[in-house]
Amino acid sequence: MSEPLILGIETSCDETAVGIVKGRKLLANVIASSVEEHARFGGVVPEVASRAHLEAMQPTIDKALQESGIKLKDLDAIAVTAGPGLVGALLVGVSAANGLALALNKPLYGVNHLASHVAVDLLTHEDDVKPTIALLVSGGHSSILQVNDITNEIQPLGQTIDDAAGEAFDKIARLLKLGFPGGPLIDKEAKQGDENAIAFPRGLTNPKDLADHEFDFSFSGLKTAVSRYLQATPEYVRADVAASFQEAIVDVLLQKSIKACKQTGIDSLVIAGGVAANSRLRFVAEQRCATAGIELRTPPPSLCTDNGAMVAALGSLAVSAGRPPSALGIEAASSISPAIPIWA
């Protein structure tokens, strides 16, 4: 089937998202976010997220169908994020997808959240997702993957050993009294600052650490360094702190991603996930990839954060590749390796 019509459901964190794609064409991408409900807590509260998904699921599906002009009976398959993520939030989406697949007698594809972030690339590029290195950076994940076949063969090369990059942005934004979510706020503040003003550490980049954690990330030391700097420097310039902190994260992410490309001989890098919308990361990535002769592919910012389009995109690829659907009644998994892009 060259242009399957797929509805995708994403509920791994605080976005209730539904996307509809036909082959490579995006027909609808509707997102209902509960971020404002979490802002007063300074982070996502799992129970609050789960309840918000329950309330938003049916209206979000209805709006996606309305925007696309598609009827449920016309769909070729249902795709849903089955993990990783907050298990209570995932259960809402998985339950909805199981119900739809059963009622419509349509095949169901439980897909991996991380692989979906890479798959969304097909909606904005004519060429297929060829073997590539993928840097996935978000509030819950910071990973480097070798993607040989997006629907069947993904090899994890490295991941964070403590906080993800997005979590680090949120925590430092709180210290700087910028608000939540931290990523966009630090990005905005940093535009007024000097990224070289403060020499913050680059975690896991010295020779000893690289021997054991060549492609892994750690941002706990960086967070501690920023906190100590703020305590020791009462008259700090907030924009300079934001810019220097952001630069430390961007530098490490790209150092290791480009090294992975060179070491594997793969001349393609996809950067995806919510932090991929960061303007400094995108700018520096363009410069360094051009210098290294690496093709850089990044989704538009609107498709970097969690969304249903990416889930539908991976479902479309799975159907087109002839992958067997998942068993009806699949369960959610809070933790799962990206080496399993499609649930059996």
N, C-alpha and C positions, 0 to 999 in steps of 0.2 A: 504494500500500500504506500504510494509515493507521497500523498498529502493527507495523512490521517487527521481527523478532527478530534482534538483532545481537550478535555476540561481538567485543569490542574488545581488542586487544593493545597494550600500551605498554612500550617498553624504551629510551627515549631517554637515560636517565642511569643511576641506580643502583636504580631500582625495577622489578622484574618484575611487571607488573600486568595482570590480565585482568578485564574487566567484561562483563556481559551485560545488555542492556536490551530491553524490549519496548515500542516506541513511546516513551513518556515514563516508563515504569515501570522502576526499577532492580531487577533480579533478583539480581545478584551483583556484588561488587566486592572482588576478592582481590588483596592486595599482598604480595609478598615483597621486602623491602628488604635491600640489602647495606651499609647505612650503617655498621654496626658494623665491617665489614671495612675501611672507608675512614677511620674516626675516627682511627686511630693515625698516619695520614699528614696529617691536617688538611684533607683534601679528597678528591674523588672521583678514583680512579686508573682510567683507561679500561680497561686490560687486566683489572684485578680485576673491574670491573663486567661486562665481557663474559663472563668465565668464570662469574660468579654467575648471569647470565641463562641460560646454557646449562644449568646445574644446576637452576634453579628453573622453567624454562618449562613442562615437562610436568606437574609437580605442581600448579602454579598454575592451569593450564587445567583439570585434573581437579577441583580443589577448587571452582572457579567453576561448573563443570557440576553438581557435587554440590549446592552451595548453592542453585542456581537450579532444580534438578529438570529441567533441559533436556538433551536428547540432541543430539549434534552434527548428526544428520540433520535435526533440526527447525529449524535455523538458516536464516534467509533470506539472510544475507550475513556476511562476515568484514571487519572494519575493523582497520587497524594504523597506528601512527605510523610514517611513512616519513621523517620529518625535521621540523624540524632536531633535532640532538642529537649524541651521540658516535657516530661512524659504526660502530665495532665493536659497540656495544650495540644500535644500530638494526638491524644486520644479523641479529642473533639473532631479533628479533621479526618482521622482514620475511620471513625465511626460513621461520619457523614459519607465518606467515599464508599465504604462497604455497603451502606444502605442504598446509595445511588446505583452502584454496580449491580446489586441484587435486584432492585426494582426494575431497572432498565434492561437487565440481562446483557450487560456490557462487560468486556474484560477490564480488570483492575490492575494497575501497576503501582506497587508501593516503591517509591524511589528514595534515594539517598539525598538528603538536603545538600551535602557538599558537592556531589556530582551535578545536582541541579544548577548550582551557581555557575558551573562551567558550561553547562548545556545551553544556558540562556544566550550564549555567544552566537548561536545559530540564527537567532532572530534579527541580528544586526549585521551579519556578514554573509556574503554569498558563498564563500568557500566553507567546506565542512570543517568540523573541529578535528583537525589532524592530530597526530601524536604531538603533545604539547606539555610543557611544564605549567602547572596552575598554582598560583599563589592565592589562597583563600583567606581573607582577613575580615573578621566581623566581631560582633560583641561576644560571641561564644567560641569562635574558632580562629586559629592562626595556623595554617598548614601549607606545606609544599607537597604537591602531588605530581607524579608522572602519569599523565593520562595517555595511555596507548589506544584505548577504545572506550569512549565515554559511556557506553552501555554495558561493557563487559570486563574491561581490564584497566584498573586504576591501581597504581602502586604508591602508597604513602612513603614519602621521603623524610619528612620532618613535621613536627608540630610544636605547639607551645607546651612547656613543662610547668607553667603556672598560669597566670592570667593571659587571656587573649588580648590582642591589640585594642579591640574595641572596649574591653573592660578597663584597660589602662587609661584610655581616653576619658571614660566616664569618671574614674576615680580622681584623675588629676583635674578634670573640669570642676569636680566638687571642691577640691582644695583651693582652686582659683576662684571659687564662688561664681562660676559661669552658668551652672544649671545642668539639666539633663534633657536629652542624651548629649554626652560630651563631645562626640566626634565633630559634628557640624559647628559647634560653638568654639571649640579650640581652633578648628580650621579658619574660621572667620577672624578670631582674635589674633592668630599667628600672622595674618596678612599685614598687620601693623607693626610686627616685631622683627627682630634680627635673629635668624636661625643659628648664627654663629656666636651669639652673645654669651652663651653658657655651655661649657663642655660637659654635657651629661653623658653617662656611660652607655656603651653599646653591648648589651648582654650577649654572652656566649659567642664572642668573636675573637677571643685570644687563642693562641695555638693550643693550649691545654684543653680548653672547652671544646674547641672544634674537633679534637680527636674523638670525643665521645658524643658530641651533639652538633655534627657538621651542618645539618639543615634544621635543627630545632631552634625554638625561640624562648626567651625568658625576658619578661618585662618587670619582674618584681624588684630587681635592683635599681632599675630606672625610676620606678615609682618612689622608692625609698630615697634616692638621690634628690629627686624633685622636692619631696617633703622636707628633707633636711635643709635644702637650699632655702626654701620659703621660711623655715624657722630661723635660720641664721641671717637672713637678709630681709628685715622688716620693710625696707623701702624698695622692694623688688619691683621691676617693671613687668607687669602681667603679660603684655604682648611678647616680650622677649622670652619669658619663661615658656609660654605656649609655643612659640616658634622653635625654640631650642629643644623642647620635649618632643614636639612633632617630628623634628628633623632626625632625632635619635631613632625613633621608631621607623621612619621612612628609610633611613640609611641601612638599618639591619635587615628589614624586609627585602630590600632590593639587592643588597650584597649577597644574601643567601639564595635568592631566586635566580639571579643571573649566574651565580656559581653552579647551581643545579643544571641550568641550561648548558653551560660549557662542559660540565663533567659528563652529562648524558649524551651530548652531541645533538640535542634537540634545539632548533633555532626558533622556537616559538614560545611565547609566554602569555598566558591569560591571567589577568588580575581580576578577581571577583569578590563579592561579599560587600557588606555595608561600608567597610573602611575603604574599599576601592573607589568610592565617590570622593575621597579626600583630594582636594585640588593639588596639594603639594606632592602627594604620592604619584598622581597621574603625571604631573609635570616632570618630576625627577625620573620617573620610569621611562618616559619618552626619550629623555636625554641619554640615559645610560643604555637603554636597549639599542638606540641608534648607534652609539659608539661601539657596542659589542656585536652589532650585526644580527640582532634578534628581532623577530617580528613581534610587536606588542599588540595585544587585543584586549580591550576593556569594554564592558557594556556601558551604555549611557548611564548616568547617575540614577535615573529612575528605575533601572533594572538591576542596580547593585544591591539595594536592600532586599530583604525577604519579600518574595512576590509569587503569585500563582503562575505567572507566565513562565518562569524558569522550570517549575514542576511540569507544566504542560509540555514545555519544550523537550524535556528529557523523556516524557511519555511518548511524544511524537517520534523521537529518535529510536526508542525501543521498539515501537510498532513497525517503523520503517525497516529496522534491522532484523525483524522477524523474531525478536526475543519473546519467549513465552511469558504470559501474564503471571502475576502473583496469584497465590491461592486466595479465594474469597474468605474473608474473616481474618486477614492479616492483622497482627498486633503492632502497637507502637513500640519503638525501642529508643530509650533515652540516649544510649551510647552504641554506636555501630561504626565499624571501619569503613572509610570511603572505598576500600577495595571491593565492597559489595554495592554497586550502583543501583541494582534492581533487586528487590526482594523476590525470593523464589515462591 
